[in-house]
Amino acid sequence: MAVRYPLTYNPVLEYWNEIESGRVMVCRKIYQWYKYLAMMINSQGEYFYSVKRANHVIEFAENFCRISKGANAGKVIRLELWEKALLAAVFGFIDINGNRMCREAVLIVGKKNGKSLIASIVGLYLLIGDGEPGPEIYAVATKRDQAKIIWTEAKRMVRKSPVLLRRIKPLVAELSSEFYNDGTFKPLASDSDTLDGLNVHGALMDEIHQWKNGRALFDIIADGTSARDQPLVLITSTAGTVREDIYDQKYDEAERVINGLFDENGYHDIHFFPFIYELDKRKEWTVEPCWIKANPGLGTIKKLETLRAKVEKAKGNPSSVKNLVCKEFNIRETSTESWLTFEQLDNRSLFDVKKLKPRYGIGGADLSSNVDLTNGTIIFMVPGDSNIYVLQMYWLPEDLLEKKIKEDKIPYDKWIEQGWVRTCPGNKIHYRYVKEWFEEVQNESDIYLFKCGYDSWSASYFVEDMTNTFGKPVMEPVIQGKKTLSGPMKSLGADLAKKRIIYNNNPVLKWCLANTSVDEDRNGNIQPAKGNLGTRRIDGTAGLLDAYVTLERNLEEYMTLI
């Protein structure tokens, strides 16, 4: 009997109800994402939820796709609720013309949870079930063997399904639906000589945590979708140890989207759908009830007994913990550790400078190279209040703005419009604009600089300009290194976690804080680090830390002034 779902069936809402009630445990990112999707379903806008479109892909999977290997090989697939919810979300939101809202989806999930099966279903559906004339579907990776994994899984499905075989012809190097809709489904690697001239309707990118120099391949595929009305790029992966490459870029993008869902100043991309299954904290790897956060198929698709045995083995072998938490629980492993969690750094408290009426502030500055942000910071306190208030401004070269928005996928243009970032004419930062901003704060908000901390390697003419404007006693060099920065950075982190640092929900500073990792020596001394990922910026953290160091040095005298 064919599987048919009634128009009352909505797996997204069903899954959200299970999550909200506590019957299904998920991580913070999944909780926030499905809360948002449920809100989208219950609201009207440019895009709306089509039960028919959402259920169609599920019915396709459960009627025509069969398990390709193992004890149940040949049997028709029966999707779990979390899988139905994912497919329904990706395919169910459409506009008035019937085009999908989702153009790119990322599924990060612990290994052995069936992500290749989901990707194969999506590939086959895009090939013959999506109503697209002449669809080109590609299973993509940097190496051909990796690219063939999802494609081979899909090929096996076709061979085991009489219905699919009538529409799709399995060939040596492609799945062809030429006689049905002129479609093709191929594996594609970066060393292929057929990367030019692609007209991509669907791309399935597998295990991107293994990709090295993967950005170029991703961009080629993304550019190849431009001629389609509703293309879809589906990324499926576990976490990995190849840092500062395409995995980190897509994970960071997913994190920015999730963190901005209910924040009007946050990052937004309505066409990007992130499904991130992970532990909320690394230490949860020993807490069995938490394992399902990274493994939604645990106990059904993935064997609980096998995972339990791996965890027990790792408890007695510390050297294997790194691989375990990475592959089974999606904790990114790297030489640097994140400084703060999002919950620790997130502070949406607002303040009005005119109402607080501060008298004196302490400055900080992080002067950039041509391609980085430049930051100016003023922190201040007011009598009878233990909070530290933060004002910041950022600068970018005007000539590089469009390039950086496109390449970094950072909303600099939005931040400029909102007043958080300014541009400087030309292709480099003129530091006189930073000095003029400090003057502007003094003239408009009546905040006088008591001290201003700066990187001792800062441009000499900037220091001279600031000295001539505000006086020699104001400028204080801050030597960059663990000896100077470790103690203040730890104190700053504690104050941020206590919500003592109030920064007016500045999205640029929030982004910089989230990007900040730590470089730690054997004695536990730390300093800020950002790794080698070009799109990460920690300039706002650096400027804030320089100001904070200077505040700690001069706290007693400063408190007598305010």
VEXZA-289939 format. One line per field, with one value per residue (C-alpha): residue in one letter; z, x, y. Coordinates in pm, whole numbers, plus 50000, padded with zeros to 5 digits. Each point is the difference from the previous one (the first is absolute). Example, Ala and Ser with C-alpha at 12.3 -4.5 7.8 and 13.67 -1.06 7.14 Angstrom:
BEGIN
res	[A/S]
pz	[50780/49934]
px	[51230/50137]
py	[49550/50344]
***
This chain:
BEGIN
res	[M/A/V/R/Y/P/L/T/Y/N/P/V/L/E/Y/W/N/E/I/E/S/G/R/V/M/V/C/R/K/I/Y/Q/W/Y/K/Y/L/A/M/M/I/N/S/Q/G/E/Y/F/Y/S/V/K/R/A/N/H/V/I/E/F/A/E/N/F/C/R/I/S/K/G/A/N/A/G/K/V/I/R/L/E/L/W/E/K/A/L/L/A/A/V/F/G/F/I/D/I/N/G/N/R/M/C/R/E/A/V/L/I/V/G/K/K/N/G/K/S/L/I/A/S/I/V/G/L/Y/L/L/I/G/D/G/E/P/G/P/E/I/Y/A/V/A/T/K/R/D/Q/A/K/I/I/W/T/E/A/K/R/M/V/R/K/S/P/V/L/L/R/R/I/K/P/L/V/A/E/L/S/S/E/F/Y/N/D/G/T/F/K/P/L/A/S/D/S/D/T/L/D/G/L/N/V/H/G/A/L/M/D/E/I/H/Q/W/K/N/G/R/A/L/F/D/I/I/A/D/G/T/S/A/R/D/Q/P/L/V/L/I/T/S/T/A/G/T/V/R/E/D/I/Y/D/Q/K/Y/D/E/A/E/R/V/I/N/G/L/F/D/E/N/G/Y/H/D/I/H/F/F/P/F/I/Y/E/L/D/K/R/K/E/W/T/V/E/P/C/W/I/K/A/N/P/G/L/G/T/I/K/K/L/E/T/L/R/A/K/V/E/K/A/K/G/N/P/S/S/V/K/N/L/V/C/K/E/F/N/I/R/E/T/S/T/E/S/W/L/T/F/E/Q/L/D/N/R/S/L/F/D/V/K/K/L/K/P/R/Y/G/I/G/G/A/D/L/S/S/N/V/D/L/T/N/G/T/I/I/F/M/V/P/G/D/S/N/I/Y/V/L/Q/M/Y/W/L/P/E/D/L/L/E/K/K/I/K/E/D/K/I/P/Y/D/K/W/I/E/Q/G/W/V/R/T/C/P/G/N/K/I/H/Y/R/Y/V/K/E/W/F/E/E/V/Q/N/E/S/D/I/Y/L/F/K/C/G/Y/D/S/W/S/A/S/Y/F/V/E/D/M/T/N/T/F/G/K/P/V/M/E/P/V/I/Q/G/K/K/T/L/S/G/P/M/K/S/L/G/A/D/L/A/K/K/R/I/I/Y/N/N/N/P/V/L/K/W/C/L/A/N/T/S/V/D/E/D/R/N/G/N/I/Q/P/A/K/G/N/L/G/T/R/R/I/D/G/T/A/G/L/L/D/A/Y/V/T/L/E/R/N/L/E/E/Y/M/T/L/I]
pz	[50000/49905/50284/50002/50264/50064/49957/50377/50040/50089/50119/50069/50259/50133/50052/50158/50241/50101/50054/50187/50230/50090/49859/49750/50122/49751/50012/50019/49625/49902/50265/49867/49637/50040/50222/49709/49742/50211/50022/49620/49944/50221/49837/49656/49787/49666/50058/50142/50096/49739/50153/49653/49904/50338/50002/49635/50065/50300/49797/49722/50247/50171/49680/49756/50186/50147/50248/49794/50230/50332/50154/49870/49647/49748/50248/49950/50215/50303/50113/50363/50122/50002/49641/49889/50173/49825/49653/50059/50109/49704/49737/50168/50015/49665/49853/49799/49682/50161/50034/50309/50278/50084/49760/50228/50288/50238/50199/50261/50183/50174/49775/49932/50026/49637/49847/49673/49972/50040/49743/49754/50038/49939/49692/49845/50084/49841/49695/49928/50270/50007/49670/49867/49625/49920/50359/50058/50335/50134/50295/50075/50187/49958/49927/49760/50242/50254/49733/49901/50348/49983/49626/50045/50278/49766/49719/50227/50095/49634/49925/50287/49906/49698/49989/49997/49741/49760/50012/50076/49809/50211/49788/50088/50087/50028/50071/49696/49980/49646/49854/50294/50051/49844/50344/50122/50341/50014/50252/49963/50153/49994/49781/49730/49662/49980/50261/49747/49856/50274/50026/50347/50129/50294/50168/50279/50189/50227/50296/49940/50322/49787/49726/49968/49801/49956/49960/49629/49926/50201/49814/49659/50093/50153/49686/49793/50166/49888/49696/50197/50168/50306/50024/50313/50150/50276/50222/50223/50235/50341/50179/49927/50074/49674/50135/49834/49675/49842/50294/50245/49760/49954/50371/50094/49747/50148/50348/49896/49844/50311/50239/49795/49971/50275/49996/49762/49998/49937/49679/49775/49688/49932/49733/50231/50213/50272/50177/50253/50229/50262/50370/50162/50209/49947/50349/49907/49816/50321/50069/49816/49992/49813/49720/49800/49953/49740/49900/49929/49862/50315/50095/49659/49711/50220/50261/50357/50123/49749/50099/50370/49949/49815/50281/50266/49806/49960/50375/50048/49704/50002/49664/49827/50152/49739/49712/50192/50087/49648/49799/50235/50164/49752/50226/49771/50093/49944/50145/50144/50218/49985/50262/50088/49916/49828/50320/50188/49753/49899/50175/49852/50270/49864/50142/49915/50036/50052/50295/50159/49962/50035/50062/49901/49784/49921/49639/49807/49639/49765/49678/49713/49688/49674/49999/50367/50199/50200/50338/50243/50349/50298/50328/50296/50341/50196/50378/50194/49707/49968/49626/49734/49697/49652/49697/49681/49638/49714/49666/49665/49676/49761/49695/50165/50134/49722/49969/50373/50018/49717/50102/50379/50005/50284/49998/50004/49787/50254/50285/49814/49952/50372/50098/50148/49721/49787/49680/49913/49644/49800/50068/50346/50338/50080/50374/50034/49979/50323/50174/49865/50142/50348/49957/49880/50312/50215/49824/49965/50314/50228/50075/50050/49953/50329/49846/49668/49964/49668/49853/50047/49634/49884/49731/50151/49822/50153/50349/49925/49867/50306/50232/49836/50036/50345/50172/50063/50336/49830/49768/50155/49800/50060/49911/49819/50158/50271/50272/49961/49872/50184/50332/49852/49732/50264/50202/49690/49918/50352/49979/49664/50138/50297/49753/50155/49660/49829/49632/49868/49822/49748/49735/49881/50347/50064/49680/50093/50348/49849/49765/50279/50099/50247/49961/50328/50130/50237/50302/49904/49878/49709/49727/49720/49679/49685/49806/49628/49870/49798/50070/50377/50169/50364/49969/50225/50270/49967/50033/50296/50170/49957/50167/50274/50071/50034/50230/50231/50012/50092/50179/50333/49848/49746/50271/50176/49680/49919]
px	[50000/50134/50093/49785/49998/49688/50010/49977/50340/50286/50322/50170/49739/49983/50377/49992/49727/50214/50297/49809/49834/50336/49913/50284/50329/50185/50286/49947/50051/49732/49765/50036/49971/49678/49852/50059/49855/49687/49963/50040/49725/49763/50069/49939/50270/50175/50045/49745/49991/49842/49884/49969/50359/50136/49819/50082/50372/49924/49756/50260/50254/49766/49838/50289/50333/50132/50274/50306/50202/50004/49744/49709/50132/49719/49736/49818/50138/49806/50124/50031/49826/50318/50071/49645/50020/50327/49871/49669/50177/50240/49731/49687/50058/49920/49903/49691/50168/50074/50374/50173/50115/50292/50293/50266/49963/50268/49959/50269/49933/50202/50119/49779/49677/49906/50107/50109/49653/49836/50235/49928/49625/50041/50214/49752/49705/50168/50070/49646/49759/50054/49838/50321/50067/50347/50125/50373/50074/50353/50148/50299/50328/50363/50089/49814/49979/49823/49771/49888/49876/49660/49971/50067/49741/49747/50094/49936/49661/49905/50100/49785/49693/49789/49828/50327/50149/49721/50109/50372/50265/50309/50312/50367/50064/49654/49632/49806/49635/50045/49694/49787/50105/50349/50159/50334/50155/50380/50284/50229/50341/50217/50260/49737/50039/49623/49963/49934/49655/49801/49628/49939/49652/50123/50338/50069/50318/50113/50242/50127/50203/50252/50022/50325/49994/49630/49878/50086/49800/49704/50004/50005/49694/49821/50066/49864/49657/49940/49788/49751/49686/50017/50339/50101/50342/49989/50306/50027/50290/50129/50249/50369/50353/50076/49972/49963/49851/49657/49855/50078/49869/49666/49973/50068/49741/49748/50079/49953/49663/49878/50127/49825/49659/49833/50235/49912/50362/50127/50110/49718/49991/49651/50126/50249/49859/50235/49937/50284/49984/50274/50073/49955/50314/50300/49971/49661/50175/49991/49630/49798/49666/50174/50136/49678/50067/50263/49842/49628/49993/50148/49834/49843/50229/50309/50062/50008/50201/50277/50027/49990/50294/50200/49943/50104/50315/50084/49963/50299/50194/50020/50179/49684/49766/50081/49889/49696/49855/50071/49845/49727/49897/50098/50236/50245/50357/50270/50325/49810/49692/49710/50035/49631/49676/49732/49793/50293/50065/49641/49867/49703/49977/49981/50104/49958/50318/49804/49812/50311/50197/50352/50281/50313/50071/50293/50086/50139/50098/50086/50151/49970/50184/49830/49770/49894/49760/50132/49840/49961/49862/49897/49898/49862/49843/49756/49963/49811/50005/50237/49936/50253/49841/50148/49988/50168/50050/50149/50151/50050/50160/49723/50165/49999/49645/49811/50271/50000/49619/50000/50303/49963/49619/50007/49725/50234/49753/49723/50230/50099/49634/49936/50295/50229/50261/50134/50200/50317/50066/50244/50143/50150/49908/50095/50052/49906/49638/50051/50134/49710/49753/50149/49957/49643/49912/50152/49810/49664/49985/50222/50227/50360/50284/50176/50228/50022/50170/50155/50210/50360/50062/49735/50085/50210/49808/49673/50151/50146/49666/49816/50263/49973/49620/49949/50335/50303/49884/49693/50180/50118/50168/49873/50257/49831/50087/49899/50197/49789/49671/49940/49867/49783/49864/49890/49838/49831/49863/49859/49841/49844/49856/49857/49837/50198/50129/49714/50064/49657/49958/50264/49990/50355/50149/49783/50134/50361/49956/49853/50300/50254/50197/50285/50366/50102/50344/50090/49947/49645/50084/49785/49968/49745/50030/49792/50166/50064/49644/49995/49640/50041/50060/50084/50087/49710/50122/50354/49888/49777/50279/50249/49750/49931/50373/50033/49697/50149/50331/49835/49686/50060/50068/49720/49743/50090/49926/49654]
py	[50000/50342/50234/50313/50270/50210/50375/50028/49830/50235/49831/50334/50096/49644/49997/50347/49889/49702/50233/50270/49747/49847/49659/50038/50143/50221/50248/50376/50051/49747/50137/50354/49893/49803/50268/50237/49757/49953/50376/50023/49744/50194/50336/50148/50157/49979/49626/49759/49634/49772/49673/49851/50082/49891/49668/49929/49946/49777/49793/49974/49861/49756/49869/49977/50005/49678/49915/49914/49775/49817/49768/50207/50046/50023/50109/50329/50280/50117/50338/50104/50314/50212/49895/50081/50338/50083/49906/50175/50318/50002/49934/50136/50376/50163/50336/50089/49871/49664/50055/49868/50227/49768/50029/49859/49754/49876/49679/49940/49674/49727/49719/49698/50203/49947/50330/49832/49846/50342/50152/49717/50049/50373/49939/49758/50223/50302/49784/49876/50120/50375/50092/50157/49974/49867/49984/49963/49838/49958/49813/50222/49958/50096/49636/49773/49706/50224/50146/49651/49899/50174/49939/49626/49983/50163/49760/49700/50147/50029/49642/49869/50205/49891/50340/50195/49765/50089/50365/49989/49806/49908/50043/49956/50365/50155/49945/50111/50100/50128/49827/50121/50364/50039/49977/49872/49919/49972/49987/50302/50067/50312/49826/49948/50168/50063/50274/50274/50065/49827/50074/49862/49925/49793/49949/49754/50079/49719/50001/50352/49973/49805/50261/50191/50323/49931/50356/50013/49685/50126/50331/49827/49794/50302/50203/49711/50032/50358/49910/49787/50132/49775/49827/49812/49940/49737/49966/49693/49944/49911/50222/49960/50109/50187/50352/50334/49868/49966/49802/50277/50262/49823/49914/50362/50115/49756/50124/50363/49918/49816/50265/50269/49831/50202/50298/50283/50111/49649/49833/49879/49783/49867/49759/49821/49713/49868/49668/49968/49696/50021/49994/50340/49947/49778/49850/49849/49715/49795/50076/49735/50185/50285/49780/50028/50372/49909/49668/50037/49645/49849/49673/49951/50092/50007/49731/50128/49700/50070/50367/49910/49762/50268/50250/49751/49918/50369/50059/49770/50134/50381/50007/49872/50260/50262/49777/49876/50340/50123/49716/49882/50327/50275/50190/50176/49914/50254/50130/50294/49993/50243/50267/50041/49827/50203/49997/50154/50279/50075/50311/50183/50265/50355/50335/50367/50203/50320/49851/49846/50327/49856/50245/49810/49698/49775/49934/49707/49963/49717/50129/49758/49905/50093/49697/49995/50209/50291/50051/50288/49930/50210/49837/50191/49958/50215/50052/49734/49756/49703/49960/50091/50166/49969/50230/49885/50096/49801/50102/49826/50125/50107/49841/49656/50008/49818/49737/49929/49978/49745/49795/50008/49982/50252/50268/50301/50195/49945/50096/50318/50085/49945/50218/49735/50019/50286/50000/50189/50120/49791/49656/50050/50141/50358/50002/50366/49881/49806/50310/50203/49744/50039/50376/49948/49798/50274/50278/49825/49785/50209/49702/50108/49754/49935/49738/49817/49662/49908/49722/50111/49909/50248/50253/50278/50275/49875/50018/50344/50124/49870/50149/50341/49990/49847/50053/49784/49852/49849/49758/49671/49723/49647/49738/49714/49668/49756/50178/50315/49863/49672/50130/50277/49765/49751/50280/50139/49655/49966/50345/49917/49677/50192/50244/50283/50116/50182/50075/50101/49667/50110/49722/50066/49966/49694/49846/50084/49851/49681/49975/50032/49693/49979/49924/49837/49904/49717/50226/50092/50349/50113/50258/50051/49797/49975/49718/50030/50021/50319/50094/50000/50333/50057/50369/50102/49762/50136/50362/49916/49805/50286/50233/49745/49955/50376/50017/49737/50186/50329/49884/50169/50342/49959/49928/50323/50193/49865]
***
